[in-house]
């Protein structure tokens, strides 16, 4: 009986360690996926802000040109 308990505890420990490693890897993969999504979103928002700034500068330059041509 004592030998069976010792063998079961070693086998159970190994199975628990394997399960913990699998759970850790699963969480790590999810975290990496979230971080990559966040980085992509930041890049997209930066490009949208850049296009908006360029459009604003063009509109301002066009309005200044209209004002100077009227004078």
N, C-alpha and C positions, 0 to 999 in steps of 0.2 A: 504494500500500500504506500509506504513512504517513497519507494522508488518511482511509482506512478505519479505521485504528487510532484516530485522533483522534475520529472520529465515533462509533465503537463505545464509546470510553471516556466520552464525554459522555452518550450514550444509556444506557450501563450505570450511570453514576453517578446519573442521574435515576431509573432503575428501582430501584436500591438505596435511594435516599432515600425513594421511595414505599413500598417494602417496609418500611423502618424505621418510617416514620410509621404504617403500618397495624399493625405489631406493637406499637408504643407505644400506639396507641388501643385495641387489643385487650386489652393488659395493664391499661390504665387503666380500661376498662369492667369487667374482672374485679375489680379492686381496689375500685371503687365498689360493686359488688355485694356483695363481702365485708364492706365497712364498713357498708352498710345492713343486712345480715343481723345483724351484731354489735350494732348499735344496737337493732334490733327485739328481739333476744334479751335485751339488758340491760333494756329497757322491760318485757318480759314477766316477767323475774325480779324486777324491782322491784315490780310489781303483785302477784305471788305472795307476796313478803315482806310487803307491806302487808296483804294479806288474812290471812296467818298471824298477823301482829302484832295485828290487830283481833280475830281469833278467840281469841287467847291472852288479850287484855284482857277480852273478854266472859266467857270461862271463869273467869278470876280474880275478876271482879266477881260472878259467879254463886256461886262458892265462898265468897266473903266474905259474901254475902247469906245463904247457907245456915248459915254459922257464927254470924252475929249473930241469926238467927231461932231457933236452937237454945238460945241462952243466955237 
